[in-house]
Amino acid sequence: MAVKLITALLYFAAVFYLGWKGWKETKGASDYMLAGRSVNPFIMAMSYGATFVSTSAIIGFGGVAAMFGMPLLWLAFLTIFVGVFLAMVFLGKRTRRMGLTLNCHTFPELLGKRYNSKFVQSFSGGIIFFFIPVYAAAVLTGICRMTEVSLGLPYEWMLIGITAILSLYVITGGMKAVMYTDAFQGTIMAAMMLFLLGYTYYLLGGVVPAHEKLTAMSYLMPEALQKGGILGWTQGSAQGTPLWLVIYTTLVYGVGIGVLAQPQLAVRFMTVSSDKELNRAVLYGAIFLMLTVFVIFVVGALSNAIFFEQFGKISIQMAGGNLDKIIPVFIESIMPPWFSAAFLLAMFAAAMSTLSSQFHIGGTSLAHDVSQVVMPTKRDSKQISQLGIFATILATLVWAWLLPPSIVARATAFFFGLTGAAFLPAYIFGLYWKGMTKTGAKLSMVGGFTVSMLWMLFIHKKEAVAIGLCQTLFGKATLVADAAPGSTMFLLQWVDPNVVALPVSLTIAVVVSLVSRSLAEDHIQLCWQNN
C-alpha cells in the first residue's frame, strides 16, 4: 500500500507540474480552447489517443471482452482504421484548414460557422453539454472501480477526490494543460499495456497455447450468454441472435463509426499548425491504439483462461457479476504487486486524460456555443468557459453517483451513437460537399438526434426498460416486446439506435439539401478558401 501511495504522489506531482506549465503558457481564448494552434504532432496524437482510450475502454470494454470474447477485436480494428487513419487523413486536415479560415475554437462553432447558423452551433453545443457528462461519468466510474479494488477505498470517496483533482488543472490550465498531461499519461498507458499483454501470454504458455485453452473453455460460457447466442470466447456468436446484435450494432458499429463525430477528438485537429503535423500524428496514434485497445480486448478475453486455471472460475464470477470490476480484479489477483501500482497510475492517466478533455469540451460548449450565442455577454470568454467546465464537472459527479453497475461500456456506446447520429452527416458533408445547405444541416441534426432518442426510449431494450417511459405510456417494456420471439420485430430490441438514426440523418441531409436554398456563394468560397 505504501508503494502505491508514494508512486501516486509522484504521478500527481508530475500532473500538477504540467497543469501549471499549461496555465503559465495560456494567455488568451485561443490558448485556452485550442492550445494556440501550435501543438507538437506527438503531443497531439498522444492527446487524441489518450482522450479516446479511457478507463471506459480499458476497464469497461475490457470487461465486455471478458464476457463476449474475441469478436470485440473488430472494434479495435475500427478504432485504428476509422478513428485514426480515416479521421486524421480525411477529416483532420479539412477540419484544421476550415477551422483556421473561419477562426473556430470549438467543434460546434465549426459547424455553426460552416452553415452560417447560430441554431446549428447552439443546438450541437447543447447536445454536447447535456450528454457528455454521461460519457464522462462512465470514465469516472471506471477509475473509481479500479481504486476501489486496488486500494480498498470507498467508491464514493474516490468519486469526490478524483473529480476535485481534475478540476484544479482543467479549469485553470485550459487546453494546453489538458494536452500536456494527456501526452504524459498516454505514454504511461502504452508502456503498461505492452507489459500486460506479454505477461498474460507468458502465464498461459505462449500465444498459441493461450488461445487454444480459451477455445477449449466454450462449455463454461454462462447459460444466459449461450441462450443469447454466444458460442464461445474465440468462437463468437451465432448470427442474428440478440447478443450478436449487441456486439456488432452497439459495440462495433456504434462506437467504431461514432468516433468520427466525437467533438473532444475533432477539436484536436485544430490545435496543430499544418497538415504535416497531422500526417506525422497518424503513425503515433495508430501505434498507441494498437498498444491499448487491441491489448485490453485480448487480455480481457484471455482473463477467463487464467482465472479458471488459478481459481476455477471465469472472469464474470471472479468479479461478482460486475463487468466493471473484471479488469481491476485481474490486475490485483494475477499480476505482480509492483505492476498493480503502475497499472493504477496508468488507469489514472487514462481516466484523467479523457475526463479533462470531456470537462473541457462540455464547458466550452456551454459557455462558447450556447450561452454566447443565445445570450451574448461582454464577460471574459475564459471566465465563462471556466464556469461551464465547473457545471460539466458537477453534472458528471451526479451521473457517476447514480449509474448502476456494469454500465461503463454501455454509457460510452450511448454517447458515441448519439453524437454519430446527430453530427456525422453535417460534419462530413460540411467538409466535403459545397451543396450541403443550412436547412439540410439543421434538419439532419435534429432528425438524427430525435430518432436516436425515440429508439432508446421505446425500442432499445436496455434504455427503454431502465427509463420506464414506454412501460408507463403503453404498458409494456418496449413497443415490440410482445412480438413473436425470434422474429425480426422482436430482435429490434437489441438493434442499436444508431443503426436506424444515422441513415435517417444522412438521408435527411442529402434530400433536404437538394431541394433547399444554397448558402451564399461568397460564404462557400470563404469556407473552401484553404481546402
C-alpha positions in Angstrom: 0.0 0.0 0.0 2.8 2.4 0.9 4.5 1.8 -2.5 1.2 2.6 -4.3 0.6 5.8 -2.3 4.2 7.1 -2.9 4.0 6.3 -6.6 0.7 8.0 -6.8 2.1 11.1 -5.2 4.9 11.3 -7.7 2.5 10.9 -10.5 0.2 13.6 -9.3 3.2 15.9 -8.8 4.1 15.5 -12.5 0.4 16.1 -13.5 0.2 19.3 -11.5 3.5 20.5 -12.9 2.2 20.0 -16.4 -1.0 21.7 -15.5 1.0 24.6 -14.1 3.0 24.7 -17.3 -0.2 24.9 -19.3 -1.5 27.7 -17.1 1.7 29.7 -17.5 1.5 29.4 -21.3 -2.2 30.3 -21.5 -2.6 33.9 -22.4 -6.0 34.2 -24.2 -9.0 32.4 -25.5 -7.1 30.7 -28.4 -4.6 29.2 -25.9 -7.4 28.2 -23.5 -9.5 26.4 -26.1 -7.1 25.4 -28.8 -3.6 25.5 -27.2 -2.6 28.3 -29.5 -2.9 26.1 -32.7 0.8 25.1 -32.4 0.9 21.7 -30.7 3.6 19.2 -31.5 2.3 16.2 -33.6 3.4 13.7 -31.0 1.6 15.6 -28.2 -1.5 15.9 -30.5 -1.5 12.2 -31.4 -1.0 11.1 -27.8 -3.6 13.5 -26.5 -6.0 12.3 -29.2 -5.4 8.7 -28.3 -5.4 9.2 -24.6 -8.7 11.1 -24.9 -10.1 8.2 -27.0 -8.8 5.4 -24.9 -10.0 6.0 -21.4 -11.0 3.8 -18.5 -14.2 3.2 -20.4 -12.2 1.4 -23.0 -9.8 -0.4 -20.7 -12.0 -1.1 -17.6 -15.4 -1.1 -19.3 -14.7 -2.6 -22.7 -12.0 -4.9 -21.2 -14.8 -6.3 -19.0 -17.1 -6.7 -22.0 -14.3 -8.5 -23.9 -14.0 -10.9 -20.9 -17.7 -11.7 -21.3 -18.1 -11.7 -25.1 -14.6 -12.7 -26.2 -12.5 -12.0 -29.3 -15.3 -10.6 -31.6 -14.5 -7.2 -29.9 -11.3 -7.1 -31.9 -13.4 -5.8 -34.8 -13.9 -2.7 -32.7 -10.1 -2.5 -32.2 -9.7 -2.6 -35.9 -12.2 0.2 -36.5 -10.7 2.4 -33.8 -7.4 2.3 -35.7 -8.7 2.4 -39.3 -11.6 4.7 -38.8 -10.7 6.5 -35.6 -7.1 7.3 -36.6 -6.5 6.8 -40.3 -9.8 8.0 -41.8 -10.3 10.6 -39.1 -6.9 12.3 -39.3 -6.3 11.9 -43.1 -9.7 12.7 -44.5 -11.4 14.7 -41.8 -8.5 16.1 -39.8 -6.8 18.2 -42.5 -10.1 19.8 -43.7 -11.2 20.4 -40.1 -7.9 22.2 -39.4 -8.0 24.3 -42.5 -11.6 25.3 -42.3 -11.4 25.9 -38.5 -8.4 28.2 -39.2 -10.1 30.0 -42.0 -13.3 30.6 -40.1 -11.5 31.3 -36.8 -13.3 28.5 -34.9 -12.4 27.5 -31.4 -14.8 24.6 -30.8 -16.5 21.8 -32.7 -20.0 23.4 -32.5 -18.5 26.7 -33.7 -17.0 25.0 -36.7 -20.4 23.6 -37.6 -22.2 26.8 -36.9 -19.8 29.0 -39.0 -19.7 26.5 -41.8 -23.5 26.7 -42.2 -23.7 30.3 -41.0 -26.2 29.2 -38.4 -26.5 30.2 -34.7 -29.0 27.4 -34.3 -26.6 24.7 -35.5 -23.9 26.0 -33.2 -26.1 26.3 -30.1 -28.0 23.0 -30.8 -24.8 21.0 -31.2 -23.3 22.7 -28.1 -26.4 21.9 -26.1 -26.2 18.2 -27.1 -22.6 18.0 -26.0 -23.1 19.8 -22.7 -26.2 17.8 -21.7 -25.0 14.4 -22.7 -21.2 14.3 -22.4 -21.5 14.1 -18.6 -23.0 10.6 -19.1 -19.9 9.5 -21.0 -17.6 11.3 -18.5 -19.4 9.6 -15.7 -18.6 6.2 -17.3 -14.9 7.1 -17.4 -15.0 8.4 -13.8 -16.8 5.2 -12.7 -14.0 3.1 -14.4 -11.1 4.7 -12.4 -13.1 4.7 -9.2 -13.9 1.0 -9.5 -10.1 0.4 -10.1 -9.1 2.3 -7.0 -11.9 0.6 -5.0 -10.4 -2.8 -5.8 -6.8 -1.8 -5.7 -6.6 0.5 -2.7 -9.7 -0.7 -0.8 -11.0 2.9 -0.7 -14.8 3.5 -0.8 -16.1 4.2 -4.3 -17.9 7.4 -3.2 -14.7 8.8 -1.7 -12.9 8.3 -5.0 -15.6 10.0 -7.0 -15.2 13.2 -5.0 -11.4 13.0 -4.7 -10.6 12.4 -8.4 -13.1 14.9 -9.5 -11.5 17.6 -7.3 -8.0 16.8 -8.6 -9.2 17.1 -12.2 -11.0 20.3 -11.5 -7.8 22.1 -10.5 -5.8 21.8 -13.7 -8.7 21.6 -16.3 -10.4 24.8 -15.1 -7.2 26.8 -14.7 -4.9 25.5 -17.4 -7.3 25.1 -20.4 -6.4 23.0 -23.5 -2.6 23.4 -23.1 -2.7 21.8 -19.6 -5.1 19.1 -20.9 -2.8 18.2 -23.9 0.5 18.2 -21.9 -0.9 15.9 -19.3 -2.6 13.7 -22.0 0.8 13.1 -23.7 2.4 12.2 -20.4 -0.4 10.0 -19.3 -0.7 8.3 -22.8 3.0 7.3 -22.6 2.4 5.6 -19.2 -0.7 3.8 -20.6 1.2 2.4 -23.6 4.1 1.1 -21.6 1.8 -0.6 -19.0 -0.4 -2.3 -21.6 2.5 -3.7 -23.5 3.8 -5.5 -20.4 0.2 -6.6 -19.6 -0.1 -8.4 -22.9 3.3 -10.1 -22.7 2.8 -11.3 -19.1 -0.7 -12.6 -19.9 0.6 -14.8 -22.7 3.6 -15.8 -20.5 1.2 -17.1 -17.8 -0.7 -19.2 -20.4 2.4 -20.7 -22.1 2.5 -18.5 -25.2 0.3 -17.1 -27.9 -1.0 -20.3 -29.5 -1.5 -22.3 -26.2 -3.3 -19.3 -24.7 -5.9 -19.2 -27.5 -6.2 -23.0 -27.6 -7.0 -23.0 -23.9 -9.6 -20.3 -24.3 -11.2 -22.1 -27.2 -11.5 -25.3 -25.2 -13.4 -23.5 -22.5 -16.5 -22.8 -24.5 -18.6 -25.2 -22.4 -18.0 -22.8 -19.4 -19.8 -20.0 -21.1 -22.7 -18.9 -18.8 -26.1 -20.3 -19.8 -27.7 -16.9 -20.2 -25.0 -15.9 -22.7 -25.4 -19.2 -24.6 -29.1 -18.5 -24.9 -28.3 -15.1 -26.1 -26.2 -16.5 -28.9 -22.6 -16.6 -27.6 -20.8 -19.8 -28.8 -17.5 -19.2 -27.0 -14.8 -16.6 -26.3 -13.0 -17.3 -29.5 -15.9 -18.8 -31.5 -18.0 -15.6 -31.4 -21.8 -15.5 -31.5 -24.5 -17.0 -33.8 -25.5 -14.5 -36.5 -28.8 -12.8 -35.9 -29.1 -13.6 -32.2 -29.7 -10.9 -29.6 -26.1 -10.8 -28.3 -24.8 -10.9 -31.9 -26.8 -7.7 -32.4 -25.4 -6.1 -29.2 -21.8 -6.9 -30.2 -22.0 -5.7 -33.8 -24.6 -2.9 -33.8 -23.9 -1.3 -30.5 -20.2 -2.1 -29.6 -18.6 -2.4 -33.0 -20.7 -0.2 -35.3 -22.0 2.3 -32.8 -18.6 3.1 -31.2 -16.4 2.3 -34.2 -18.3 4.7 -36.5 -19.4 7.2 -33.8 -15.8 8.0 -33.1 -15.7 10.2 -36.2 -18.2 12.6 -34.7 -16.6 12.9 -31.2 -16.3 16.7 -30.5 -13.5 16.2 -28.0 -11.4 14.4 -30.6 -12.3 16.6 -33.6 -11.3 19.8 -31.8 -7.7 18.4 -31.6 -7.3 18.7 -35.3 -7.5 22.4 -34.9 -4.6 22.5 -32.4 -1.8 21.8 -34.9 -0.2 24.3 -37.2 -0.1 22.4 -40.5 -1.2 19.3 -42.4 2.3 17.8 -42.0 1.8 17.5 -38.2 -1.4 15.6 -38.8 0.4 13.2 -41.2 3.0 12.5 -38.6 0.4 12.1 -35.9 -1.3 9.2 -37.8 1.6 6.8 -37.1 1.8 7.8 -33.4 -2.0 7.4 -33.0 -2.2 4.0 -34.7 0.7 2.6 -32.6 -0.9 4.0 -29.4 -4.3 2.4 -30.1 -2.7 -0.9 -31.1 -0.9 -0.9 -27.7 -4.0 -0.1 -25.7 -7.4 -1.0 -27.3 -6.2 -4.2 -29.1 -4.2 -5.3 -26.0 -7.0 -4.9 -23.5 -9.6 -6.7 -25.7 -7.2 -9.7 -26.0 -6.3 -9.7 -22.3 -9.9 -9.3 -21.3 -10.9 -12.4 -23.2 -7.9 -14.4 -22.0 -8.5 -13.5 -18.4 -11.1 -16.2 -18.4 -8.5 -18.9 -19.0 -6.1 -17.5 -16.3 -8.9 -17.2 -13.7 -10.1 -20.7 -14.5 -6.6 -22.2 -14.2 -5.8 -20.5 -10.9 -9.2 -20.2 -9.2 -11.6 -22.5 -11.1 -13.9 -19.5 -12.0 -14.4 -17.5 -15.2 -14.0 -13.7 -15.1 -17.5 -12.6 -14.5 -17.7 -15.0 -11.5 -14.5 -13.6 -10.1 -15.9 -10.0 -10.3 -19.1 -10.9 -8.6 -21.2 -10.3 -11.7 -20.0 -6.7 -12.2 -18.3 -6.3 -15.6 -16.6 -3.1 -14.5 -14.6 -5.0 -11.8 -13.2 -7.8 -14.1 -10.0 -5.9 -15.2 -9.3 -4.4 -11.7 -9.7 -7.9 -10.1 -7.5 -9.4 -12.8 -4.7 -6.9 -12.1 -4.9 -7.2 -8.3 -5.1 -11.0 -8.2 -3.0 -12.1 -11.2 -0.3 -9.5 -12.0 2.9 -8.9 -9.9 2.4 -6.5 -7.0 4.6 -3.8 -8.5 2.5 -3.8 -11.7 -0.6 -3.2 -9.7 0.7 0.1 -8.5 2.0 1.0 -12.0 -1.3 0.0 -13.7 -3.3 2.0 -11.2 -1.3 5.0 -12.4 -2.0 4.1 -16.0 -5.7 4.0 -15.2 -5.4 7.3 -13.5 -3.7 8.5 -16.7 -6.4 7.0 -18.9 -9.2 8.5 -16.8 -7.7 11.9 -16.3 -6.7 12.4 -19.9 -10.2 11.6 -21.1 -12.1 13.4 -18.3 -10.1 16.5 -18.7 -11.0 16.7 -22.4 -14.6 15.8 -21.7 -14.9 18.5 -19.0 -13.1 21.0 -21.3 -15.3 20.3 -24.3 -18.5 20.2 -22.2 -17.7 23.5 -20.5 -16.7 25.4 -23.6 -19.7 24.1 -25.5 -22.0 25.6 -22.8 -20.0 28.8 -22.5 -18.9 29.5 -26.0 -21.5 27.8 -28.1 -24.7 28.0 -26.1 -24.6 31.0 -23.8 -22.6 33.3 -26.0 -24.9 32.5 -29.0 -28.2 32.5 -27.2 -27.4 35.2 -24.6 -24.3 37.2 -25.7 -22.3 38.9 -22.9 -19.3 41.1 -22.7 -17.8 39.0 -19.9 -14.4 37.4 -20.4 -14.8 34.2 -22.5 -12.1 32.4 -20.5 -14.1 33.0 -17.2 -17.3 31.9 -18.9 -15.6 28.7 -20.1 -14.4 28.0 -16.6 -17.9 28.3 -15.2 -19.1 26.0 -18.0 -16.4 23.4 -17.1 -17.5 23.6 -13.4 -21.1 22.9 -14.4 -20.0 19.9 -16.5 -17.9 18.5 -13.7 -20.8 18.8 -11.3 -23.2 17.0 -13.7 -20.6 14.3 -14.2 -20.3 13.7 -10.5 -24.1 13.4 -10.1 -24.3 10.8 -13.0 -21.4 8.8 -11.7 -23.2 8.6 -8.3 -26.4 7.4 -9.9 -25.3 5.0 -12.7 -25.8 1.3 -12.0 -23.0 -1.5 -12.1 -21.7 -2.8 -15.4 -22.6 0.5 -17.1 -19.2 1.8 -18.3 -19.1 0.4 -21.8 -22.9 1.0 -22.4 -22.7 4.6 -21.4 -19.8 5.1 -23.7 -21.6 3.5 -26.6 -24.7 5.7 -25.9 -22.7 8.9 -26.3 -20.8 7.7 -29.4 -24.0 6.6 -31.1 -25.9 9.8 -30.2 -23.3 12.1 -31.5 -22.8 10.0 -34.6 -26.5 10.3 -35.5 -26.7 14.0 -34.7 -23.4 15.3 -36.0 -21.7 13.0 -38.6 -23.6 13.9 -41.8 -23.5 17.6 -41.1 -19.8 17.3 -40.2 -18.6 15.2 -43.2 -20.8 16.9 -45.8 -19.8 20.3 -44.3 -16.1 19.5 -45.1 -16.6 17.8 -48.5 -19.9 18.9 -50.1 -20.4 22.6 -51.1 -24.1 21.8 -51.8 -24.9 21.0 -48.2 -27.3 23.7 -47.0 -28.1 25.3 -43.7 -31.6 23.8 -43.7 -30.2 20.4 -44.6 -27.8 20.6 -41.7 -30.4 21.7 -39.2 -33.0 19.1 -40.1 -30.3 16.3 -40.3 -29.0 17.1 -36.8 -32.5 17.4 -35.2 -33.8 14.3 -37.1 -30.8 12.1 -36.2 -31.0 13.2 -32.5 -34.7 12.7 -32.3 -34.8 9.3 -33.9 -31.9 8.1 -31.7 -33.7 9.3 -28.6 -37.1 7.8 -29.6 -35.4 4.5 -30.4 -33.8 4.4 -27.0 -37.0 5.3 -25.1 -39.3 2.9 -26.9 -37.4 0.2 -28.8 -33.9 -0.5 -27.5 -34.4 -2.7 -24.5 -31.6 -1.7 -22.2 -32.5 2.0 -22.1 -36.3 1.6 -22.5 -36.5 -0.8 -19.5 -34.2 1.3 -17.4 -36.1 4.6 -18.1 -39.5 3.0 -18.0 -41.3 5.7 -20.1 -42.6 3.0 -22.6 -43.9 0.9 -19.7 -45.7 4.0 -18.3 -47.3 5.1 -21.5 -48.0 1.8 -23.3 -47.9 -0.9 -20.5 -45.0 -2.8 -22.0 -41.2 -2.7 -21.7 -40.7 -1.8 -25.4 -43.1 -1.3 -28.3 -42.0 -4.6 -29.8 -41.8 -6.7 -26.6 -44.9 -8.7 -27.5 -43.7 -9.6 -31.0 -43.1 -13.3 -31.7 -39.8 -14.4 -30.1 -37.1 -14.7 -32.6 -38.9 -12.6 -35.2 -37.3 -9.6 -36.9 -39.6 -7.2 -34.9 -38.7 -8.9 -31.6 -35.0 -8.7 -32.4 -35.2 -4.9 -32.9 -34.9 -4.6 -29.1 -31.2 -5.3 -29.5 -30.5 -3.2 -32.6 -28.6 -0.1 -31.6 -30.4 3.2 -32.2 -27.5 4.5 -34.4 -28.2 1.7 -37.0 -31.5 3.5 -37.7 -30.8 7.1 -36.7 -27.6 7.6 -38.7 -29.2 6.5 -42.1 -32.2 8.7 -41.3 -29.9 11.7 -40.5 -27.9 11.0 -43.7 -31.0 10.8 -45.9 -32.4 14.0 -44.5 -29.2 15.8 -45.1 -29.0 14.8 -48.7 -32.7 15.2 -49.7 -33.3 18.5 -47.9 -30.0 20.0 -49.3 -31.0 19.1 -52.8 -34.3 21.0 -52.5 -33.5 23.8 -50.2 -31.7 27.2 -50.8 -28.0 27.1 -51.0 -25.7 29.2 -48.9 -24.3 32.4 -50.4 -21.6 31.8 -52.9 -19.1 34.1 -51.2 -19.6 32.2 -47.9 -19.0 28.9 -49.6 -15.8 30.3 -51.2 -14.7 31.5 -47.8 -15.2 28.1 -46.2 -13.2 26.4 -49.1 -10.5 29.1 -49.2 -7.8 26.7 -47.9 -9.4 23.4 -49.0 
